[in-house]
Amino acid sequence: MTSVDVFHHDVPAERDFGYAQSIKSGELIHVSGQLSLDEEGEFRYADDFIAQARQHATATAEGNLAYFGDHQPVSTVLGVPELSFPGQVIEIGFIVDTKLPA
């Protein structure tokens, strides 16, 4: 039987909307769409695409380079008319297969 681990940041939106930040099921990690939140769970940089993207880009680049090295993962960018919260202009979600070679 596959084990399932659920991870939370204990921010109000998790309780208000009933979701987890990520779930590890077997060898897969599913990460919910991440917003431009600070360490306290407060939304930052409303309506500022560049600032919201920059907040994610550094962490994403560091993670890609540390885990994948020269093997580059795929990436998809979708444009949408609006997201869930006022001022939110970018949201990033992903799935990681931990069986892939690092």
All heavy atoms as an XYZ file, in Angstrom:
785
protein
N       0.848     -1.183      0.000
C       0.000      0.000      0.000
C       0.891      1.243      0.000
O       1.884      1.307      0.709
C      -0.916     -0.021      1.211
C      -1.773      1.209      1.334
S      -2.962      1.066      2.671
C      -4.422      1.273      1.738
N       0.521      2.229     -0.786
C       1.278      3.474     -0.895
C       0.998      4.362      0.300
O      -0.154      4.579      0.679
C       0.884      4.221     -2.186
O       1.151      3.374     -3.299
C       1.649      5.517     -2.316
N       2.075      4.900      0.900
C       1.891      5.832      2.007
C       1.638      7.228      1.456
O       2.095      7.580      0.371
C       3.137      5.839      2.899
O       4.232      6.389      2.201
N       0.882      8.021      2.202
C       0.562      9.392      1.802
C       0.916     10.316      2.955
O       0.485     10.099      4.093
C      -0.940      9.539      1.455
C      -1.274     10.985      1.152
C      -1.307      8.641      0.284
N       1.730     11.330      2.660
C       2.078     12.358      3.639
C       1.504     13.679      3.151
O       1.608     14.017      1.973
C       3.601     12.486      3.774
C       4.245     11.218      4.302
O       3.727     10.673      5.300
O       5.241     10.767      3.720
N       0.903     14.441      4.054
C       0.290     15.721      3.716
C       1.053     16.821      4.441
O       1.375     16.685      5.622
C      -1.198     15.738      4.133
C      -1.842     17.071      3.808
C      -1.948     14.593      3.461
N       1.331     17.910      3.729
C       2.114     19.011      4.296
C       1.310     20.306      4.251
O       0.675     20.618      3.255
C       3.418     19.194      3.512
C       4.262     17.959      3.502
C       4.143     17.029      2.483
C       5.150     17.702      4.533
C       4.909     15.871      2.470
C       5.916     16.547      4.541
C       5.789     15.632      3.503
N       1.375     21.052      5.354
C       0.684     22.339      5.489
C       1.676     23.397      5.965
O       2.685     23.081      6.592
C      -0.435     22.244      6.530
C      -1.515     21.296      6.152
N      -2.559     21.646      5.336
C      -1.720     20.002      6.464
C      -3.352     20.615      5.166
N      -2.866     19.594      5.851
N       1.364     24.664      5.660
C       2.132     25.791      6.204
C       1.360     26.460      7.332
O       1.793     27.456      7.867
C       2.433     26.829      5.123
C       3.421     26.352      4.103
N       4.655     25.859      4.419
C       3.331     26.308      2.756
C       5.299     25.530      3.320
N       4.510     25.786      2.297
N       0.171     25.942      7.631
C      -0.699     26.486      8.670
C      -1.035     27.953      8.422
O      -0.933     28.793      9.309
C      -0.085     26.288     10.063
C      -1.125     26.457     11.160
O      -2.311     26.156     10.907
O      -0.758     26.918     12.256
N      -1.412     28.263      7.184
C      -1.880     29.605      6.838
C      -3.398     29.566      6.729
O      -3.983     28.515      6.465
C      -1.235     30.125      5.523
C       0.257     30.320      5.704
C      -1.519     29.200      4.371
N      -4.073     30.689      6.939
C      -5.539     30.700      6.953
C      -6.182     30.104      5.699
O      -7.205     29.429      5.802
C      -5.871     32.181      7.088
C      -4.693     32.765      7.790
C      -3.501     31.995      7.279
N      -5.616     30.332      4.518
C      -6.239     29.831      3.291
C      -6.366     28.316      3.288
O      -7.328     27.774      2.739
C      -5.429     30.291      2.078
N      -5.438     27.611      3.909
C      -5.528     26.146      3.957
C      -6.781     25.715      4.705
O      -7.481     24.796      4.286
C      -4.292     25.556      4.637
C      -3.022     25.741      3.860
C      -1.792     25.332      4.657
O      -1.855     25.222      5.897
O      -0.758     25.126      4.018
N      -7.050     26.386      5.805
C      -8.247     26.052      6.587
C      -9.511     26.566      5.884
O     -10.522     25.872      5.805
C      -8.141     26.650      7.978
C      -7.067     26.014      8.839
C      -7.034     26.607     10.245
N      -6.802     28.045     10.250
C      -5.578     28.615     10.171
N      -4.508     27.859     10.071
N      -5.440     29.915     10.192
N      -9.451     27.805      5.360
C     -10.627     28.421      4.743
C     -11.088     27.689      3.488
O     -12.277     27.632      3.205
C     -10.345     29.880      4.392
C     -10.096     30.748      5.623
O     -10.407     30.293      6.752
O      -9.578     31.864      5.453
N     -10.144     27.151      2.714
C     -10.489     26.509      1.444
C     -10.282     25.005      1.465
O     -10.539     24.327      0.478
C      -9.694     27.140      0.297
C     -10.039     28.585      0.092
C      -9.222     29.576      0.598
C     -11.193     28.949     -0.574
C      -9.541     30.911      0.427
C     -11.522     30.288     -0.748
C     -10.694     31.274     -0.244
N      -9.787     24.445      2.564
C      -9.682     23.004      2.729
C      -8.696     22.321      1.804
O      -9.067     21.362      1.118
N      -7.465     22.788      1.745
C      -6.473     22.144      0.885
C      -5.133     22.033      1.596
O      -4.903     22.655      2.622
C      -6.303     22.897     -0.443
C      -5.581     24.214     -0.311
C      -4.215     24.286     -0.532
C      -6.252     25.371      0.028
C      -3.539     25.487     -0.407
C      -5.592     26.568      0.149
C      -4.234     26.632     -0.071
O      -3.575     27.814      0.053
N      -4.259     21.221      1.034
C      -2.898     21.050      1.544
C      -1.928     21.738      0.590
O      -2.192     21.856     -0.605
C      -2.543     19.566      1.632
N      -0.796     22.166      1.102
C       0.234     22.753      0.244
C       0.869     21.696     -0.647
O       1.196     21.968     -1.794
C       1.314     23.441      1.086
C       0.835     24.649      1.831
C       0.421     25.777      0.907
O       0.962     25.935     -0.176
N      -0.541     26.567      1.341
N       1.056     20.507     -0.092
C       1.612     19.424     -0.899
C       1.229     18.081     -0.309
O       0.909     17.973      0.875
C       3.133     19.540     -1.028
O       3.739     19.426      0.232
N       1.282     17.075     -1.180
C       1.013     15.696     -0.779
C       2.086     14.820     -1.410
O       2.350     14.931     -2.613
C      -0.380     15.235     -1.245
C      -1.472     16.032     -0.535
C      -0.564     13.741     -1.010
C      -2.866     15.721     -1.027
N       2.686     13.967     -0.601
C       3.632     12.978     -1.117
C       2.919     11.639     -1.086
O       2.500     11.165     -0.043
C       4.904     12.910     -0.269
C       5.920     11.919     -0.837
C       7.234     11.972     -0.063
C       8.292     11.150     -0.757
N       8.206      9.734     -0.498
N       2.758     11.062     -2.271
C       2.094      9.778     -2.419
C       3.059      8.854     -3.138
O       3.316      9.020     -4.332
C       0.803      9.949     -3.218
O       0.206      8.697     -3.446
N       3.607      7.893     -2.406
C       4.614      7.017     -2.997
C       5.838      7.822     -3.388
O       6.414      8.532     -2.572
N       6.181      7.781     -4.665
C       7.366      8.489     -5.160
C       7.043      9.868     -5.736
O       7.933     10.573     -6.185
C       8.064      7.648     -6.235
C       8.471      6.265     -5.775
C       9.481      6.289     -4.640
O      10.311      7.217     -4.585
O       9.435      5.376     -3.805
N       5.758     10.247     -5.744
C       5.358     11.529     -6.322
C       5.053     12.555     -5.251
O       4.425     12.239     -4.233
C       4.122     11.362     -7.212
C       4.273     10.504     -8.458
C       2.930     10.405     -9.171
C       5.338     11.071     -9.381
N       5.473     13.793     -5.501
C       5.128     14.929     -4.638
C       4.319     15.900     -5.491
O       4.791     16.372     -6.521
C       6.381     15.625     -4.088
C       7.227     14.642     -3.279
C       5.974     16.838     -3.238
C       8.582     15.191     -2.867
N       3.086     16.175     -5.072
C       2.195     17.117     -5.756
C       2.175     18.400     -4.926
O       1.792     18.364     -3.756
C       0.778     16.561     -5.849
C       0.698     15.275     -6.601
N       0.358     15.226     -7.930
C       0.933     13.994     -6.224
C       0.376     13.976     -8.339
N       0.719     13.202     -7.320
N       2.570     19.512     -5.531
C       2.610     20.791     -4.819
C       1.512     21.695     -5.370
O       1.430     21.927     -6.581
C       3.987     21.466     -4.958
C       4.005     22.807     -4.226
C       5.081     20.548     -4.404
N       0.659     22.185     -4.473
C      -0.420     23.090     -4.864
C       0.151     24.365     -5.461
O       1.298     24.728     -5.205
C      -1.258     23.468     -3.630
O      -1.953     22.364     -3.136
N      -0.689     25.062     -6.215
C      -0.272     26.346     -6.772
C       0.184     27.284     -5.662
O      -0.534     27.479     -4.689
N       1.372     27.827     -5.824
C       1.952     28.702     -4.817
C       1.786     30.156     -5.230
O       2.061     30.530     -6.364
C       3.434     28.375     -4.621
C       3.672     26.952     -4.138
C       3.036     26.686     -2.795
O       3.358     27.338     -1.807
N       2.113     25.741     -2.743
N       1.336     30.958     -4.294
C       1.123     32.384     -4.515
C       2.317     33.169     -3.999
O       3.250     32.617     -3.430
C      -0.132     32.850     -3.762
C      -1.397     32.042     -3.950
C      -2.511     32.636     -3.106
C      -1.783     31.988     -5.398
N       2.226     34.454     -4.141
C       3.265     35.346     -3.652
C       3.008     35.639     -2.170
O       2.513     36.701     -1.799
C       3.250     36.643     -4.466
O       4.276     37.493     -4.066
N       3.327     34.661     -1.330
C       3.110     34.800      0.111
C       4.443     34.927      0.832
O       5.440     34.332      0.422
C       2.372     33.571      0.661
C       1.013     33.257      0.054
C       0.466     31.965      0.648
C       0.043     34.395      0.257
N       4.435     35.685      1.933
C       5.643     35.754      2.754
C       5.614     34.637      3.788
O       4.729     33.783      3.774
C       5.795     37.139      3.397
C       4.661     37.498      4.357
O       3.909     36.596      4.803
O       4.521     38.687      4.666
N       6.584     34.638      4.681
C       6.718     33.555      5.671
C       5.529     33.470      6.628
O       5.270     32.438      7.219
C       8.014     33.710      6.482
C       9.270     33.451      5.679
C       9.652     34.611      4.759
O       9.176     35.758      4.978
O      10.414     34.390      3.813
N       4.788     34.574      6.785
C       3.623     34.580      7.674
C       2.333     34.247      6.927
O       1.253     34.270      7.499
C       3.477     35.939      8.371
C       4.510     36.192      9.468
C       5.877     36.561      8.879
O       5.920     37.327      7.889
O       6.885     36.068      9.404
N       2.431     33.960      5.638
C       1.256     33.629      4.850
C       0.513     34.841      4.328
O      -0.609     34.720      3.845
N       1.124     36.016      4.386
C       0.492     37.233      3.893
C       0.795     37.411      2.410
O       1.939     37.250      1.974
C       0.990     38.456      4.668
C       0.637     38.426      6.143
C      -0.860     38.473      6.384
O      -1.566     39.208      5.669
O      -1.324     37.758      7.288
N      -0.226     37.770      1.619
C      -0.058     37.988      0.192
C       0.769     39.251     -0.045
O       0.543     40.271      0.594
C      -1.431     38.113     -0.468
C      -1.367     38.256     -1.956
C      -0.971     37.201     -2.749
C      -1.696     39.453     -2.557
C      -0.901     37.329     -4.128
C      -1.637     39.587     -3.922
C      -1.236     38.527     -4.710
N       1.721     39.162     -0.974
C       2.602     40.302     -1.258
C       2.575     40.652     -2.744
O       2.267     39.814     -3.565
C       4.031     39.960     -0.842
C       4.109     39.642      0.659
C       5.514     39.477      1.129
N       6.190     40.767      1.002
C       7.513     40.890      0.914
N       8.280     39.840      0.940
N       8.066     42.074      0.810
N       2.921     41.879     -3.050
C       3.122     42.380     -4.417
C       1.859     42.309     -5.278
O       1.902     41.888     -6.432
C       4.265     41.634     -5.118
C       5.519     41.520     -4.299
C       5.993     40.271     -3.912
C       6.223     42.654     -3.903
C       7.153     40.163     -3.154
C       7.385     42.553     -3.144
C       7.838     41.299     -2.779
O       8.981     41.182     -2.028
N       0.734     42.753     -4.748
C      -0.523     42.734     -5.498
C      -0.365     43.443     -6.839
O       0.230     44.524     -6.920
C      -1.632     43.398     -4.700
N      -0.882     42.799     -7.886
C      -0.898     43.331     -9.250
C       0.481     43.608     -9.836
O       0.594     44.293    -10.847
C      -1.750     44.608     -9.331
C      -3.202     44.341     -8.992
O      -3.759     43.365     -9.530
O      -3.771     45.102     -8.186
N       1.539     43.095     -9.243
C       2.905     43.331     -9.739
C       3.488     42.006    -10.227
O       4.082     41.251     -9.465
C       3.768     43.929     -8.637
C       5.137     44.385     -9.124
O       5.609     43.872    -10.172
O       5.747     45.235     -8.450
N       3.289     41.716    -11.526
C       3.743     40.445    -12.085
C       5.238     40.229    -11.896
O       5.670     39.149    -11.501
C       3.387     40.351    -13.577
C       3.870     39.086    -14.205
C       3.117     37.924    -14.092
C       5.082     39.035    -14.878
C       3.568     36.737    -14.653
C       5.537     37.849    -15.442
C       4.775     36.698    -15.324
N       6.029     41.240    -12.172
C       7.485     41.094    -12.080
C       7.911     40.741    -10.658
O       8.704     39.825    -10.449
C       8.199     42.360    -12.590
C       7.970     42.488    -14.099
C       9.692     42.311    -12.275
C       8.464     43.777    -14.700
N       7.369     41.425     -9.666
C       7.748     41.142     -8.274
C       7.280     39.744     -7.851
O       8.018     39.031     -7.176
C       7.174     42.204     -7.337
N       6.053     39.356     -8.243
C       5.565     38.024     -7.894
C       6.393     36.948     -8.580
O       6.749     35.942     -7.964
C       4.094     37.885     -8.267
C       3.168     38.703     -7.378
C       1.708     38.510     -7.733
O       1.290     37.450     -8.185
N       0.917     39.564     -7.522
N       6.724     37.143     -9.852
C       7.544     36.168    -10.575
C       8.939     36.086     -9.979
O       9.493     34.992     -9.821
C       7.615     36.538    -12.053
N       9.515     37.222     -9.644
C      10.867     37.237     -9.071
C      10.906     36.464     -7.751
O      11.853     35.741     -7.472
C      11.329     38.683     -8.866
C      12.776     38.775     -8.408
C      13.258     40.221     -8.334
N      13.356     40.766     -9.672
C      12.771     41.917    -10.060
N      12.065     42.638     -9.215
N      12.897     42.337    -11.304
N       9.858     36.599     -6.920
C       9.814     35.884     -5.645
C       9.894     34.378     -5.889
O      10.538     33.650     -5.149
C       8.547     36.244     -4.873
C       8.476     35.564     -3.515
C       7.258     36.001     -2.731
O       6.363     36.655     -3.248
N       7.224     35.637     -1.473
N       9.204     33.859     -6.953
C       9.232     32.425     -7.270
C      10.476     32.038     -8.042
O      10.992     30.935     -7.872
C       8.012     32.049     -8.101
C       6.725     32.082     -7.339
N       6.458     31.268     -6.266
C       5.620     32.853     -7.517
C       5.265     31.521     -5.814
N       4.715     32.492     -6.541
N      10.917     32.915     -8.966
C      11.974     32.548     -9.911
C      13.269     32.151     -9.213
O      13.908     31.171     -9.605
C      12.221     33.695    -10.886
N      13.660     32.884     -8.204
C      14.914     32.574     -7.509
C      14.843     31.198     -6.874
O      15.740     30.372     -7.047
C      15.222     33.644     -6.449
O      15.315     34.911     -7.102
C      16.526     33.354     -5.733
N      13.763     30.927     -6.154
C      13.622     29.628     -5.493
C      13.520     28.501     -6.512
O      14.110     27.432     -6.337
C      12.397     29.638     -4.583
N      12.792     28.732     -7.607
C      12.643     27.705     -8.637
C      13.976     27.405     -9.303
O      14.354     26.247     -9.473
C      11.607     28.148     -9.690
O      10.360     28.367     -9.035
C      11.441     27.105    -10.769
N      14.704     28.449     -9.662
C      16.007     28.257    -10.309
C      16.979     27.524     -9.388
O      17.665     26.590     -9.810
C      16.591     29.605    -10.728
N      17.035     27.927     -8.132
C      17.934     27.260     -7.178
C      17.562     25.791     -7.023
O      18.424     24.917     -7.001
C      17.896     27.961     -5.827
C      18.564     29.313     -5.834
C      18.364     30.084     -4.533
O      17.664     29.581     -3.612
O      18.900     31.192     -4.437
N      16.265     25.501     -6.922
C      15.814     24.113     -6.791
C      16.123     23.299     -8.028
O      16.600     22.166     -7.931
N      15.860     23.850     -9.206
C      16.161     23.137    -10.457
C      17.641     22.810    -10.565
O      18.019     21.692    -10.894
C      15.736     23.960    -11.671
C      14.243     23.932    -11.909
O      13.521     23.145    -11.320
N      13.779     24.810    -12.764
N      18.481     23.800    -10.309
C      19.924     23.585    -10.438
C      20.438     22.593     -9.399
O      21.264     21.734     -9.706
C      20.666     24.911    -10.333
C      20.425     25.857    -11.512
C      21.013     27.231    -11.220
C      20.999     25.282    -12.793
N      19.939     22.686     -8.174
C      20.413     21.793     -7.109
C      19.972     20.349     -7.367
O      20.746     19.414     -7.162
C      19.896     22.265     -5.750
N      18.740     20.167     -7.824
C      18.218     18.816     -7.985
C      18.545     18.224     -9.352
O      18.961     17.087     -9.463
C      16.704     18.789     -7.752
C      16.143     17.395     -7.818
C      16.275     16.519     -6.738
C      15.503     16.931     -8.959
C      15.783     15.223     -6.798
C      15.007     15.638     -9.028
C      15.146     14.796     -7.946
O      14.669     13.516     -8.014
N      18.333     18.994    -10.427
C      18.453     18.447    -11.771
C      19.820     18.646    -12.416
O      20.176     17.922    -13.332
C      17.395     19.068    -12.694
C      15.986     18.727    -12.302
C      15.173     19.663    -11.707
C      15.469     17.463    -12.531
C      13.866     19.359    -11.356
C      14.165     17.143    -12.183
C      13.366     18.097    -11.584
N      20.582     19.650    -11.985
C      21.879     19.916    -12.608
C      21.713     20.226    -14.080
O      20.945     21.104    -14.460
N      22.416     19.482    -14.941
C      22.346     19.722    -16.376
C      21.088     19.156    -17.027
O      20.772     19.483    -18.159
C      23.577     19.122    -17.069
C      24.845     19.882    -16.739
O      24.746     21.080    -16.395
O      25.922     19.281    -16.809
N      20.375     18.268    -16.327
C      19.120     17.723    -16.846
C      18.018     18.738    -16.529
O      17.636     18.901    -15.380
C      18.797     16.372    -16.195
C      17.447     15.860    -16.566
N      17.187     15.271    -17.780
C      16.280     15.875    -15.891
C      15.903     14.933    -17.833
N      15.341     15.293    -16.695
N      17.505     19.414    -17.524
C      16.531     20.474    -17.289
C      15.106     19.944    -17.364
O      14.745     19.258    -18.327
C      16.743     21.595    -18.298
C      18.122     22.197    -18.159
C      18.475     23.110    -19.309
O      17.926     22.988    -20.395
N      19.383     24.018    -19.065
N      14.277     20.258    -16.370
C      12.891     19.796    -16.394
C      12.059     20.608    -17.377
O      12.459     21.675    -17.820
C      12.422     20.053    -14.954
C      13.231     21.219    -14.527
C      14.577     21.047    -15.181
N      10.880     20.095    -17.706
C       9.954     20.839    -18.550
C       9.262     21.909    -17.717
O       9.239     21.845    -16.489
C       8.897     19.909    -19.200
C       9.553     18.899    -20.093
C       8.049     19.229    -18.153
N       8.685     22.875    -18.393
C       7.981     23.943    -17.711
C       6.862     24.433    -18.618
O       7.021     24.496    -19.838
C       8.952     25.092    -17.402
O       8.271     26.140    -16.760
N       5.727     24.752    -18.033
C       4.589     25.245    -18.787
C       4.111     26.553    -18.177
O       3.985     26.656    -16.960
C       3.424     24.234    -18.768
O       3.888     22.999    -19.315
C       2.232     24.735    -19.554
N       3.841     27.533    -19.015
C       3.291     28.813    -18.565
C       1.957     29.005    -19.280
O       1.872     28.885    -20.499
C       4.242     29.981    -18.900
C       3.617     31.302    -18.491
C       5.582     29.783    -18.217
N       0.915     29.261    -18.507
C      -0.419     29.478    -19.071
C      -0.910     30.865    -18.707
O      -0.779     31.294    -17.561
C      -1.416     28.461    -18.504
C      -1.122     26.989    -18.731
C      -2.088     26.132    -17.940
C      -1.199     26.660    -20.210
N      -1.495     31.551    -19.665
C      -2.129     32.832    -19.378
C      -3.594     32.607    -19.058
O      -4.265     31.814    -19.715
N      -4.085     33.274    -18.049
C      -5.495     33.174    -17.676
C      -6.028     34.578    -17.414
O      -5.267     35.480    -17.061
C      -5.707     32.283    -16.420
C      -5.283     30.854    -16.690
C      -4.975     32.839    -15.220
N      -7.346     34.788    -17.581
C      -7.896     36.128    -17.377
C      -7.785     36.610    -15.931
O      -7.599     37.789    -15.681
C      -9.357     36.017    -17.784
C      -9.578     34.647    -18.282
C      -8.345     33.852    -18.074
N      -7.923     35.684    -14.975
C      -7.776     36.077    -13.572
C      -7.551     34.845    -12.717
O      -7.857     33.725    -13.111
C      -8.984     36.852    -13.067
C     -10.276     36.068    -13.066
C     -11.462     36.907    -12.620
O     -11.667     37.996    -13.167
O     -12.163     36.452    -11.701
N      -7.004     35.066    -11.529
C      -6.783     33.987    -10.571
C      -7.696     34.210     -9.368
O      -8.510     35.127     -9.343
C      -5.303     33.940    -10.177
C      -4.373     33.536    -11.341
C      -2.919     33.815    -10.999
C      -4.558     32.076    -11.693
N      -7.539     33.395     -8.346
C      -8.499     33.357     -7.238
C      -8.573     34.609     -6.382
O      -9.629     34.956     -5.891
C      -8.172     32.187     -6.311
O      -8.290     30.985     -7.022
N      -7.461     35.267     -6.157
C      -7.426     36.378     -5.210
C      -7.141     37.689     -5.920
O      -6.340     37.729     -6.858
C      -6.359     36.142     -4.138
C      -6.593     34.893     -3.351
C      -5.849     33.749     -3.594
C      -7.564     34.845     -2.365
C      -6.075     32.591     -2.883
C      -7.797     33.685     -1.641
C      -7.047     32.554     -1.894
N      -7.760     38.778     -5.493
C      -7.468     40.081     -6.090
C      -5.971     40.386     -5.999
O      -5.342     40.173     -4.974
C      -8.263     41.061     -5.226
C      -9.324     40.230     -4.581
C      -8.716     38.864     -4.406
N      -5.403     40.850     -7.099
C      -3.989     41.201     -7.114
C      -3.061     40.064     -7.452
O      -1.883     40.259     -7.712
N      -3.579     38.834     -7.460
C      -2.749     37.668     -7.782
C      -2.596     37.583     -9.283
O      -3.583     37.514    -10.018
C      -3.419     36.404     -7.244
C      -2.704     35.133     -7.594
C      -3.510     33.898     -7.193
O      -4.574     34.004     -6.616
N      -2.976     32.748     -7.526
N      -1.356     37.597     -9.773
C      -1.133     37.530    -11.212
C      -0.259     36.337    -11.611
O      -0.036     36.108    -12.790
C      -0.528     38.845    -11.758
C      -1.547     39.972    -11.636
C       0.757     39.204    -11.049
N       0.230     35.567    -10.628
C       1.031     34.383    -10.945
C       0.809     33.340     -9.856
O       0.648     33.672     -8.684
C       2.532     34.725    -11.070
C       3.322     33.537    -11.607
C       3.096     35.246     -9.766
C       4.760     33.874    -11.958
N       0.729     32.079    -10.281
C       0.600     30.956     -9.358
C       1.382     29.791     -9.949
O       1.255     29.515    -11.142
C      -0.867     30.575     -9.175
C      -1.089     29.410     -8.236
C      -2.562     29.169     -7.930
O      -3.304     30.158     -7.771
O      -2.948     28.005     -7.876
N       2.185     29.137     -9.129
C       3.048     28.068     -9.619
C       2.748     26.784     -8.857
O       2.775     26.764     -7.633
C       4.536     28.444     -9.454
C       4.840     29.682    -10.297
C       5.435     27.283     -9.842
C       6.225     30.223    -10.128
N       2.446     25.721     -9.589
C       2.247     24.389     -9.021
C       3.109     23.410     -9.786
O       3.503     23.664    -10.922
N       3.413     22.275     -9.176
C       4.257     21.298     -9.868
C       4.139     19.928     -9.246
O       3.602     19.766     -8.160
C       5.722     21.747     -9.909
C       6.285     22.131     -8.562
C       6.963     21.217     -7.778
C       6.143     23.425     -8.090
C       7.473     21.568     -6.548
C       6.655     23.792     -6.852
C       7.322     22.857     -6.086
N       4.650     18.937     -9.985
C       4.712     17.546     -9.534
C       6.148     17.091     -9.672
O       6.790     17.333    -10.689
C       3.792     16.641    -10.371
C       2.340     17.101    -10.251
C       3.934     15.179     -9.932
C       1.398     16.401    -11.208
N       6.659     16.424     -8.638
C       8.023     15.916     -8.645
C       7.975     14.399     -8.529
O       7.287     13.857     -7.665
C       8.839     16.472     -7.445
C      10.223     15.874     -7.408
C       8.895     17.992     -7.503
N       8.690     13.721     -9.416
C       8.844     12.269     -9.332
C      10.213     12.012     -8.706
O      11.244     12.240     -9.337
C       8.766     11.636    -10.711
C       8.823     10.116    -10.676
O       9.276      9.553     -9.657
O       8.421      9.493    -11.675
N      10.227     11.552     -7.467
C      11.490     11.391     -6.750
C      12.310     10.196     -7.244
O      13.456     10.026     -6.818
C      11.255     11.265     -5.232
O      10.437     10.124     -4.986
C      10.589     12.518     -4.679
N      11.736      9.389     -8.139
C      12.493      8.274     -8.705
C      13.420      8.715     -9.826
O      14.322      7.987    -10.199
C      11.554      7.187     -9.241
C      10.790      6.457     -8.164
C      10.011      5.299     -8.743
C       8.964      5.808     -9.721
N       8.050      4.786    -10.200
N      13.173      9.907    -10.373
C      14.043     10.395    -11.454
C      15.450     10.629    -10.916
O      15.617     11.068     -9.782
C      13.499     11.701    -12.043
C      12.182     11.592    -12.802
C      11.699     12.978    -13.210
C      12.357     10.708    -14.020
N      16.462     10.370    -11.731
C      17.830     10.599    -11.250
C      18.086     12.073    -11.009
O      17.611     12.919    -11.758
C      18.709     10.059    -12.381
C      17.821     10.062    -13.577
C      16.421      9.883    -13.098
N      18.818     12.360     -9.943
C      19.143     13.747     -9.613
C      20.282     14.229    -10.472
O      21.055     13.482    -10.994
C      19.510     13.863     -8.145
